[in-house]
């Protein structure tokens, strides 16, 4: 629970930084990095089940 709270606060700071400094290019960059991290974490969790199929 603390991790999600910390992650939400961190993302809020990124978006606040982008709004204050008009650095809108950083928003898609952060979103893509989060998507890649999610794919890596979910891929590591699913991999053992894929090996059992074959």
PDB file of N, CA, C, O and CB in Angstrom:
ATOM      1  N   UNK A   1       0.820  -1.186   0.000  1.00  0.00           N
ATOM      2  CA  UNK A   1       0.000   0.000   0.000  1.00  0.00           C
ATOM      3  C   UNK A   1       0.864   1.249   0.000  1.00  0.00           C
ATOM      4  O   UNK A   1       0.549   2.231  -0.673  1.00  0.00           O
ATOM      5  CB  UNK A   1      -0.933  -0.002   1.194  1.00  0.00           C
ATOM      6  N   UNK A   2       1.952   1.211   0.755  1.00  0.00           N
ATOM      7  CA  UNK A   2       2.827   2.381   0.807  1.00  0.00           C
ATOM      8  C   UNK A   2       3.489   2.632  -0.537  1.00  0.00           C
ATOM      9  O   UNK A   2       3.733   3.779  -0.911  1.00  0.00           O
ATOM     10  CB  UNK A   2       3.890   2.205   1.889  1.00  0.00           C
ATOM     11  N   UNK A   3       3.787   1.540  -1.277  1.00  0.00           N
ATOM     12  CA  UNK A   3       4.429   1.684  -2.582  1.00  0.00           C
ATOM     13  C   UNK A   3       3.513   2.403  -3.564  1.00  0.00           C
ATOM     14  O   UNK A   3       3.960   3.273  -4.312  1.00  0.00           O
ATOM     15  CB  UNK A   3       4.824   0.314  -3.139  1.00  0.00           C
ATOM     16  N   UNK A   4       2.234   2.041  -3.561  1.00  0.00           N
ATOM     17  CA  UNK A   4       1.276   2.676  -4.470  1.00  0.00           C
ATOM     18  C   UNK A   4       1.114   4.154  -4.118  1.00  0.00           C
ATOM     19  O   UNK A   4       1.028   5.002  -5.006  1.00  0.00           O
ATOM     20  CB  UNK A   4      -0.093   1.956  -4.411  1.00  0.00           C
ATOM     21  N   UNK A   5       1.075   4.452  -2.838  1.00  0.00           N
ATOM     22  CA  UNK A   5       0.962   5.839  -2.387  1.00  0.00           C
ATOM     23  C   UNK A   5       2.187   6.642  -2.828  1.00  0.00           C
ATOM     24  O   UNK A   5       2.058   7.774  -3.293  1.00  0.00           O
ATOM     25  CB  UNK A   5       0.805   5.899  -0.850  1.00  0.00           C
ATOM     26  N   UNK A   6       3.366   6.052  -2.681  1.00  0.00           N
ATOM     27  CA  UNK A   6       4.601   6.718  -3.087  1.00  0.00           C
ATOM     28  C   UNK A   6       4.640   6.909  -4.604  1.00  0.00           C
ATOM     29  O   UNK A   6       5.043   7.967  -5.088  1.00  0.00           O
ATOM     30  CB  UNK A   6       5.826   5.911  -2.619  1.00  0.00           C
ATOM     31  N   UNK A   7       4.223   5.892  -5.349  1.00  0.00           N
ATOM     32  CA  UNK A   7       4.211   5.983  -6.807  1.00  0.00           C
ATOM     33  C   UNK A   7       3.243   7.062  -7.281  1.00  0.00           C
ATOM     34  O   UNK A   7       3.560   7.813  -8.203  1.00  0.00           O
ATOM     35  CB  UNK A   7       3.837   4.633  -7.423  1.00  0.00           C
ATOM     36  N   UNK A   8       2.076   7.147  -6.665  1.00  0.00           N
ATOM     37  CA  UNK A   8       1.114   8.187  -7.018  1.00  0.00           C
ATOM     38  C   UNK A   8       1.648   9.578  -6.746  1.00  0.00           C
ATOM     39  O   UNK A   8       1.442  10.492  -7.544  1.00  0.00           O
ATOM     40  CB  UNK A   8      -0.172   7.983  -6.261  1.00  0.00           C
ATOM     41  N   UNK A   9       2.332   9.743  -5.627  1.00  0.00           N
ATOM     42  CA  UNK A   9       2.911  11.044  -5.306  1.00  0.00           C
ATOM     43  C   UNK A   9       4.032  11.395  -6.271  1.00  0.00           C
ATOM     44  O   UNK A   9       4.176  12.555  -6.656  1.00  0.00           O
ATOM     45  CB  UNK A   9       3.432  11.058  -3.869  1.00  0.00           C
ATOM     46  N   UNK A  10       4.825  10.409  -6.666  1.00  0.00           N
ATOM     47  CA  UNK A  10       5.914  10.639  -7.614  1.00  0.00           C
ATOM     48  C   UNK A  10       5.371  11.049  -8.980  1.00  0.00           C
ATOM     49  O   UNK A  10       5.880  11.986  -9.595  1.00  0.00           O
ATOM     50  CB  UNK A  10       6.783   9.381  -7.746  1.00  0.00           C
ATOM     51  N   UNK A  11       4.341  10.354  -9.457  1.00  0.00           N
ATOM     52  CA  UNK A  11       3.731  10.712 -10.740  1.00  0.00           C
ATOM     53  C   UNK A  11       3.100  12.094 -10.679  1.00  0.00           C
ATOM     54  O   UNK A  11       3.164  12.851 -11.647  1.00  0.00           O
ATOM     55  CB  UNK A  11       2.679   9.675 -11.142  1.00  0.00           C
ATOM     56  N   UNK A  12       2.492  12.425  -9.551  1.00  0.00           N
ATOM     57  CA  UNK A  12       1.933  13.769  -9.375  1.00  0.00           C
ATOM     58  C   UNK A  12       3.000  14.839  -9.464  1.00  0.00           C
ATOM     59  O   UNK A  12       2.772  15.900 -10.045  1.00  0.00           O
ATOM     60  CB  UNK A  12       1.217  13.873  -8.042  1.00  0.00           C
ATOM     61  N   UNK A  13       4.163  14.572  -8.894  1.00  0.00           N
ATOM     62  CA  UNK A  13       5.259  15.536  -8.975  1.00  0.00           C
ATOM     63  C   UNK A  13       5.763  15.680 -10.403  1.00  0.00           C
ATOM     64  O   UNK A  13       6.101  16.784 -10.827  1.00  0.00           O
ATOM     65  CB  UNK A  13       6.403  15.118  -8.057  1.00  0.00           C
ATOM     66  N   UNK A  14       5.818  14.574 -11.158  1.00  0.00           N
ATOM     67  CA  UNK A  14       6.224  14.664 -12.564  1.00  0.00           C
ATOM     68  C   UNK A  14       5.262  15.547 -13.353  1.00  0.00           C
ATOM     69  O   UNK A  14       5.688  16.416 -14.114  1.00  0.00           O
ATOM     70  CB  UNK A  14       6.293  13.263 -13.195  1.00  0.00           C
ATOM     71  N   UNK A  15       3.955  15.319 -13.167  1.00  0.00           N
ATOM     72  CA  UNK A  15       2.972  16.100 -13.914  1.00  0.00           C
ATOM     73  C   UNK A  15       2.968  17.565 -13.475  1.00  0.00           C
ATOM     74  O   UNK A  15       2.780  18.457 -14.301  1.00  0.00           O
ATOM     75  CB  UNK A  15       1.580  15.498 -13.739  1.00  0.00           C
ATOM     76  N   UNK A  16       3.171  17.815 -12.193  1.00  0.00           N
ATOM     77  CA  UNK A  16       3.267  19.196 -11.717  1.00  0.00           C
ATOM     78  C   UNK A  16       4.487  19.881 -12.310  1.00  0.00           C
ATOM     79  O   UNK A  16       4.412  21.039 -12.721  1.00  0.00           O
ATOM     80  CB  UNK A  16       3.330  19.238 -10.182  1.00  0.00           C
ATOM     81  N   UNK A  17       5.602  19.177 -12.357  1.00  0.00           N
ATOM     82  CA  UNK A  17       6.815  19.720 -12.974  1.00  0.00           C
ATOM     83  C   UNK A  17       6.577  20.051 -14.439  1.00  0.00           C
ATOM     84  O   UNK A  17       6.999  21.101 -14.922  1.00  0.00           O
ATOM     85  CB  UNK A  17       7.978  18.728 -12.841  1.00  0.00           C
ATOM     86  N   UNK A  18       5.893  19.143 -15.151  1.00  0.00           N
ATOM     87  CA  UNK A  18       5.624  19.364 -16.576  1.00  0.00           C
ATOM     88  C   UNK A  18       4.715  20.569 -16.778  1.00  0.00           C
ATOM     89  O   UNK A  18       4.914  21.341 -17.716  1.00  0.00           O
ATOM     90  CB  UNK A  18       4.988  18.116 -17.204  1.00  0.00           C
ATOM     91  N   UNK A  19       3.725  20.739 -15.915  1.00  0.00           N
ATOM     92  CA  UNK A  19       2.814  21.870 -16.057  1.00  0.00           C
ATOM     93  C   UNK A  19       3.497  23.195 -15.737  1.00  0.00           C
ATOM     94  O   UNK A  19       3.290  24.182 -16.443  1.00  0.00           O
ATOM     95  CB  UNK A  19       1.606  21.683 -15.157  1.00  0.00           C
ATOM     96  N   UNK A  20       4.301  23.230 -14.690  1.00  0.00           N
ATOM     97  CA  UNK A  20       4.949  24.476 -14.278  1.00  0.00           C
ATOM     98  C   UNK A  20       6.028  24.912 -15.249  1.00  0.00           C
ATOM     99  O   UNK A  20       6.179  26.106 -15.507  1.00  0.00           O
ATOM    100  CB  UNK A  20       5.542  24.324 -12.901  1.00  0.00           C
ATOM    101  N   UNK A  21       6.791  23.956 -15.797  1.00  0.00           N
ATOM    102  CA  UNK A  21       7.903  24.288 -16.674  1.00  0.00           C
ATOM    103  C   UNK A  21       7.573  24.144 -18.152  1.00  0.00           C
ATOM    104  O   UNK A  21       8.440  24.305 -19.011  1.00  0.00           O
ATOM    105  CB  UNK A  21       9.072  23.429 -16.344  1.00  0.00           C
ATOM    106  N   UNK A  22       6.325  23.844 -18.437  1.00  0.00           N
ATOM    107  CA  UNK A  22       5.871  23.651 -19.818  1.00  0.00           C
ATOM    108  C   UNK A  22       6.739  22.622 -20.543  1.00  0.00           C
ATOM    109  O   UNK A  22       7.105  22.801 -21.704  1.00  0.00           O
ATOM    110  CB  UNK A  22       5.889  24.989 -20.580  1.00  0.00           C
ATOM    111  N   UNK A  23       7.054  21.557 -19.838  1.00  0.00           N
ATOM    112  CA  UNK A  23       7.857  20.463 -20.389  1.00  0.00           C
ATOM    113  C   UNK A  23       6.938  19.294 -20.675  1.00  0.00           C
ATOM    114  O   UNK A  23       7.022  18.258 -20.015  1.00  0.00           O
ATOM    115  CB  UNK A  23       9.004  20.044 -19.415  1.00  0.00           C
ATOM    116  N   UNK A  24       6.055  19.453 -21.661  1.00  0.00           N
ATOM    117  CA  UNK A  24       5.059  18.432 -21.951  1.00  0.00           C
ATOM    118  C   UNK A  24       5.663  17.186 -22.580  1.00  0.00           C
ATOM    119  O   UNK A  24       5.007  16.145 -22.622  1.00  0.00           O
ATOM    120  CB  UNK A  24       4.002  18.993 -22.858  1.00  0.00           C
ATOM    121  N   UNK A  25       6.888  17.265 -23.067  1.00  0.00           N
ATOM    122  CA  UNK A  25       7.543  16.109 -23.660  1.00  0.00           C
ATOM    123  C   UNK A  25       7.846  15.046 -22.611  1.00  0.00           C
ATOM    124  O   UNK A  25       8.027  13.878 -22.957  1.00  0.00           O
ATOM    125  CB  UNK A  25       8.826  16.533 -24.361  1.00  0.00           C
ATOM    126  N   UNK A  26       7.903  15.426 -21.336  1.00  0.00           N
ATOM    127  CA  UNK A  26       8.261  14.465 -20.295  1.00  0.00           C
ATOM    128  C   UNK A  26       7.091  13.534 -19.948  1.00  0.00           C
ATOM    129  O   UNK A  26       7.316  12.429 -19.454  1.00  0.00           O
ATOM    130  CB  UNK A  26       8.727  15.204 -19.042  1.00  0.00           C
ATOM    131  N   UNK A  27       5.861  13.958 -20.194  1.00  0.00           N
ATOM    132  CA  UNK A  27       4.697  13.146 -19.846  1.00  0.00           C
ATOM    133  C   UNK A  27       4.664  11.846 -20.650  1.00  0.00           C
ATOM    134  O   UNK A  27       4.548  10.778 -20.050  1.00  0.00           O
ATOM    135  CB  UNK A  27       3.410  13.939 -20.078  1.00  0.00           C
ATOM    136  N   UNK A  28       4.761  11.889 -21.997  1.00  0.00           N
ATOM    137  CA  UNK A  28       4.773  10.613 -22.726  1.00  0.00           C
ATOM    138  C   UNK A  28       5.986   9.748 -22.394  1.00  0.00           C
ATOM    139  O   UNK A  28       5.895   8.521 -22.406  1.00  0.00           O
ATOM    140  CB  UNK A  28       4.737  10.874 -24.215  1.00  0.00           C
ATOM    141  N   UNK A  29       7.106  10.374 -22.101  1.00  0.00           N
ATOM    142  CA  UNK A  29       8.304   9.627 -21.735  1.00  0.00           C
ATOM    143  C   UNK A  29       8.079   8.828 -20.455  1.00  0.00           C
ATOM    144  O   UNK A  29       8.439   7.653 -20.388  1.00  0.00           O
ATOM    145  CB  UNK A  29       9.493  10.576 -21.563  1.00  0.00           C
ATOM    146  N   UNK A  30       7.496   9.446 -19.456  1.00  0.00           N
ATOM    147  CA  UNK A  30       7.223   8.766 -18.190  1.00  0.00           C
ATOM    148  C   UNK A  30       6.191   7.660 -18.397  1.00  0.00           C
ATOM    149  O   UNK A  30       6.327   6.573 -17.835  1.00  0.00           O
ATOM    150  CB  UNK A  30       6.728   9.771 -17.125  1.00  0.00           C
ATOM    151  N   UNK A  31       5.168   7.926 -19.194  1.00  0.00           N
ATOM    152  CA  UNK A  31       4.147   6.907 -19.446  1.00  0.00           C
ATOM    153  C   UNK A  31       4.720   5.691 -20.172  1.00  0.00           C
ATOM    154  O   UNK A  31       4.362   4.557 -19.852  1.00  0.00           O
ATOM    155  CB  UNK A  31       3.005   7.502 -20.260  1.00  0.00           C
ATOM    156  N   UNK A  32       5.595   5.911 -21.131  1.00  0.00           N
ATOM    157  CA  UNK A  32       6.218   4.799 -21.858  1.00  0.00           C
ATOM    158  C   UNK A  32       7.125   4.000 -20.928  1.00  0.00           C
ATOM    159  O   UNK A  32       7.135   2.770 -20.983  1.00  0.00           O
ATOM    160  CB  UNK A  32       7.022   5.320 -23.071  1.00  0.00           C
ATOM    161  N   UNK A  33       7.874   4.671 -20.090  1.00  0.00           N
ATOM    162  CA  UNK A  33       8.739   3.962 -19.146  1.00  0.00           C
ATOM    163  C   UNK A  33       7.920   3.130 -18.159  1.00  0.00           C
ATOM    164  O   UNK A  33       8.312   2.013 -17.822  1.00  0.00           O
ATOM    165  CB  UNK A  33       9.623   4.958 -18.387  1.00  0.00           C
ATOM    166  N   UNK A  34       6.794   3.660 -17.695  1.00  0.00           N
ATOM    167  CA  UNK A  34       5.930   2.890 -16.803  1.00  0.00           C
ATOM    168  C   UNK A  34       5.330   1.680 -17.510  1.00  0.00           C
ATOM    169  O   UNK A  34       5.208   0.610 -16.914  1.00  0.00           O
ATOM    170  CB  UNK A  34       4.818   3.776 -16.253  1.00  0.00           C
ATOM    171  N   UNK A  35       4.958   1.842 -18.767  1.00  0.00           N
ATOM    172  CA  UNK A  35       4.417   0.727 -19.539  1.00  0.00           C
ATOM    173  C   UNK A  35       5.465  -0.369 -19.726  1.00  0.00           C
ATOM    174  O   UNK A  35       5.151  -1.552 -19.599  1.00  0.00           O
ATOM    175  CB  UNK A  35       3.915   1.216 -20.903  1.00  0.00           C
ATOM    176  N   UNK A  36       6.696   0.011 -20.024  1.00  0.00           N
ATOM    177  CA  UNK A  36       7.775  -0.966 -20.189  1.00  0.00           C
ATOM    178  C   UNK A  36       8.038  -1.692 -18.872  1.00  0.00           C
ATOM    179  O   UNK A  36       8.235  -2.907 -18.860  1.00  0.00           O
ATOM    180  CB  UNK A  36       9.064  -0.274 -20.688  1.00  0.00           C
ATOM    181  N   UNK A  37       8.040  -0.956 -17.771  1.00  0.00           N
ATOM    182  CA  UNK A  37       8.251  -1.585 -16.464  1.00  0.00           C
ATOM    183  C   UNK A  37       7.123  -2.561 -16.151  1.00  0.00           C
ATOM    184  O   UNK A  37       7.372  -3.636 -15.606  1.00  0.00           O
ATOM    185  CB  UNK A  37       8.353  -0.518 -15.358  1.00  0.00           C
ATOM    186  N   UNK A  38       5.891  -2.203 -16.486  1.00  0.00           N
ATOM    187  CA  UNK A  38       4.757  -3.093 -16.249  1.00  0.00           C
ATOM    188  C   UNK A  38       4.873  -4.360 -17.083  1.00  0.00           C
ATOM    189  O   UNK A  38       4.570  -5.451 -16.600  1.00  0.00           O
ATOM    190  CB  UNK A  38       3.443  -2.378 -16.560  1.00  0.00           C
ATOM    191  N   UNK A  39       5.307  -4.224 -18.330  1.00  0.00           N
ATOM    192  CA  UNK A  39       5.478  -5.401 -19.183  1.00  0.00           C
ATOM    193  C   UNK A  39       6.581  -6.319 -18.665  1.00  0.00           C
ATOM    194  O   UNK A  39       6.443  -7.541 -18.719  1.00  0.00           O
ATOM    195  CB  UNK A  39       5.791  -4.973 -20.612  1.00  0.00           C
ATOM    196  N   UNK A  40       7.662  -5.750 -18.170  1.00  0.00           N
ATOM    197  CA  UNK A  40       8.757  -6.557 -17.626  1.00  0.00           C
ATOM    198  C   UNK A  40       8.303  -7.316 -16.388  1.00  0.00           C
ATOM    199  O   UNK A  40       8.592  -8.504 -16.242  1.00  0.00           O
ATOM    200  CB  UNK A  40       9.966  -5.671 -17.289  1.00  0.00           C
ATOM    201  N   UNK A  41       7.596  -6.636 -15.500  1.00  0.00           N
ATOM    202  CA  UNK A  41       7.141  -7.283 -14.267  1.00  0.00           C
ATOM    203  C   UNK A  41       6.117  -8.365 -14.574  1.00  0.00           C
ATOM    204  O   UNK A  41       6.192  -9.463 -14.023  1.00  0.00           O
ATOM    205  CB  UNK A  41       6.542  -6.247 -13.303  1.00  0.00           C
ATOM    206  N   UNK A  42       5.164  -8.067 -15.445  1.00  0.00           N
ATOM    207  CA  UNK A  42       4.145  -9.070 -15.760  1.00  0.00           C
ATOM    208  C   UNK A  42       4.735 -10.220 -16.576  1.00  0.00           C
ATOM    209  O   UNK A  42       4.293 -11.359 -16.429  1.00  0.00           O
ATOM    210  CB  UNK A  42       2.980  -8.425 -16.525  1.00  0.00           C
ATOM    211  N   UNK A  43       5.710  -9.953 -17.421  1.00  0.00           N
ATOM    212  CA  UNK A  43       6.357 -11.009 -18.190  1.00  0.00           C
ATOM    213  C   UNK A  43       7.134 -11.959 -17.305  1.00  0.00           C
ATOM    214  O   UNK A  43       7.174 -13.161 -17.566  1.00  0.00           O
ATOM    215  CB  UNK A  43       7.274 -10.413 -19.226  1.00  0.00           C
ATOM    216  N   UNK A  44       7.746 -11.438 -16.273  1.00  0.00           N
ATOM    217  CA  UNK A  44       8.469 -12.294 -15.332  1.00  0.00           C
ATOM    218  C   UNK A  44       7.541 -13.169 -14.524  1.00  0.00           C
ATOM    219  O   UNK A  44       7.913 -14.274 -14.131  1.00  0.00           O
ATOM    220  CB  UNK A  44       9.303 -11.458 -14.404  1.00  0.00           C
ATOM    221  N   UNK A  45       6.340 -12.688 -14.273  1.00  0.00           N
ATOM    222  CA  UNK A  45       5.378 -13.474 -13.497  1.00  0.00           C
ATOM    223  C   UNK A  45       4.703 -14.538 -14.353  1.00  0.00           C
ATOM    224  O   UNK A  45       4.294 -15.578 -13.836  1.00  0.00           O
ATOM    225  CB  UNK A  45       4.325 -12.560 -12.880  1.00  0.00           C
ATOM    226  N   UNK A  46       4.581 -14.294 -15.643  1.00  0.00           N
ATOM    227  CA  UNK A  46       3.873 -15.221 -16.525  1.00  0.00           C
ATOM    228  C   UNK A  46       4.810 -16.286 -17.104  1.00  0.00           C
ATOM    229  O   UNK A  46       4.347 -17.362 -17.483  1.00  0.00           O
ATOM    230  CB  UNK A  46       3.198 -14.451 -17.659  1.00  0.00           C
ATOM    231  N   UNK A  47       6.097 -16.014 -17.180  1.00  0.00           N
ATOM    232  CA  UNK A  47       7.054 -16.898 -17.836  1.00  0.00           C
ATOM    233  C   UNK A  47       7.032 -18.347 -17.325  1.00  0.00           C
ATOM    234  O   UNK A  47       7.075 -19.263 -18.147  1.00  0.00           O
ATOM    235  CB  UNK A  47       8.427 -16.339 -17.666  1.00  0.00           C
ATOM    236  N   UNK A  48       6.969 -18.596 -16.027  1.00  0.00           N
ATOM    237  CA  UNK A  48       6.954 -20.007 -15.587  1.00  0.00           C
ATOM    238  C   UNK A  48       5.754 -20.794 -16.110  1.00  0.00           C
ATOM    239  O   UNK A  48       5.862 -21.996 -16.350  1.00  0.00           O
ATOM    240  CB  UNK A  48       6.963 -20.072 -14.075  1.00  0.00           C
ATOM    241  N   UNK A  49       4.631 -20.138 -16.286  1.00  0.00           N
ATOM    242  CA  UNK A  49       3.442 -20.825 -16.779  1.00  0.00           C
ATOM    243  C   UNK A  49       3.555 -21.129 -18.266  1.00  0.00           C
ATOM    244  O   UNK A  49       3.007 -22.132 -18.724  1.00  0.00           O
ATOM    245  CB  UNK A  49       2.197 -19.988 -16.511  1.00  0.00           C
ATOM    246  N   UNK A  50       4.241 -20.302 -19.023  1.00  0.00           N
ATOM    247  CA  UNK A  50       4.421 -20.546 -20.439  1.00  0.00           C
ATOM    248  C   UNK A  50       5.315 -21.771 -20.664  1.00  0.00           C
ATOM    249  O   UNK A  50       5.074 -22.550 -21.587  1.00  0.00           O
ATOM    250  CB  UNK A  50       5.019 -19.308 -21.120  1.00  0.00           C
ATOM    251  N   UNK A  51       6.338 -21.944 -19.832  1.00  0.00           N
ATOM    252  CA  UNK A  51       7.222 -23.095 -19.967  1.00  0.00           C
ATOM    253  C   UNK A  51       6.477 -24.394 -19.698  1.00  0.00           C
ATOM    254  O   UNK A  51       6.816 -25.417 -20.293  1.00  0.00           O
ATOM    255  CB  UNK A  51       8.409 -22.966 -19.020  1.00  0.00           C
ATOM    256  N   UNK A  52       5.496 -24.393 -18.843  1.00  0.00           N
ATOM    257  CA  UNK A  52       4.749 -25.602 -18.530  1.00  0.00           C
ATOM    258  C   UNK A  52       3.857 -26.018 -19.700  1.00  0.00           C
ATOM    259  O   UNK A  52       3.553 -27.201 -19.853  1.00  0.00           O
ATOM    260  CB  UNK A  52       3.906 -25.392 -17.274  1.00  0.00           C
ATOM    261  N   UNK A  53       3.444 -25.075 -20.512  1.00  0.00           N
ATOM    262  CA  UNK A  53       2.586 -25.406 -21.663  1.00  0.00           C
ATOM    263  C   UNK A  53       3.361 -26.237 -22.681  1.00  0.00           C
ATOM    264  O   UNK A  53       2.824 -27.192 -23.243  1.00  0.00           O
ATOM    265  CB  UNK A  53       2.039 -24.116 -22.331  1.00  0.00           C
ATOM    266  N   UNK A  54       4.610 -25.880 -22.918  1.00  0.00           N
ATOM    267  CA  UNK A  54       5.403 -26.587 -23.925  1.00  0.00           C
ATOM    268  C   UNK A  54       6.169 -27.707 -23.260  1.00  0.00           C
ATOM    269  O   UNK A  54       6.905 -28.433 -23.929  1.00  0.00           O
ATOM    270  CB  UNK A  54       6.371 -25.628 -24.653  1.00  0.00           C
TER     271      UNK A  54
END
